[in-house]
Amino acid sequence: MPTRGAELAGFAALLADRTRADICLALLDGRAWTAGELARHTGVAASTATEHLDRLRDGGLLVEHRQGRHRYVQLAGPQVAELLEGMVAHLDPSGRPVTGLRTATVAAALARGRTCYDHLAGRLGVAITDAMTARGLLHGDGGFALTDSGSAWLTGSMGVDPAALRATRRPVARPCLDWTERRVHLGGAAGAQLCRRLKELAWVEGVGSGRAVRVTARGEAGLAEALGIDPAVLR
């Protein structure tokens, strides 16, 4: 029977390959990708991508769905996304040089605001988390949880369905270490529902086809009123 150490080593080996790591990081946007899209994204042959996807699926990091002749894959769940985001946060931020204007623009957009699977990250996610904590909506000392006031604000003022917070086995609120800010942002069911609601209200919108998001003019006004966030922090 393998030891826990052997099992951990086997799990770590799933990401000890650049192509598999690139696949997982691409899937942090929460979307389902086809095997062909991931092959093009990582620059490998379709057959090679399929082999990597099979390993990641068998290792529990991905799930797949079939629709006709197409094979779609996603991260197995928010816990996998939070694991990946936390691992990236431990990398040396100076270890990836900016090689061009496009790279710098994409990096700046991701640092300003992005989705981490299904919740908000980057400067935007941290600003919201800080503001919620300062207003007593989120308890961050000796644990990480919504306060009673926070639950009332989320389901009242922000219009989140209370059942949506309970219809999952994931924690209502959990800290997720942000890889650009090196601080935590709000994850869990509360983070996911808040992200979904801000998109519904058109306070936040996607930028391009990746994970980057930006706060709209309506969102700047809304977040200033709801949480006292200075719009300049979000730009």
Secondary structure, DSSP 4 states (H G I P E B T S, - for coil): ---HHHHHHHHHHHTSSHHHHHHHHHGGG---EEHHHHHHHHT--HHHHHHHHHHHHHTTSEEEEEETTEEEEEES-HHHHHHHHHHHTTS-GGGS---SHHHHHHHHHHHH-EEETTEEEHHHHHHHHHHHHHTTSEE-SSS-EE-HHHHHIIIIIS---HHHHHSSSS-SSEEEE-TTTSSEEEEHHHHHHHHHHHHHTTSEEE-TTSSBEEE-HHHHHHHHHHH---GGGG-
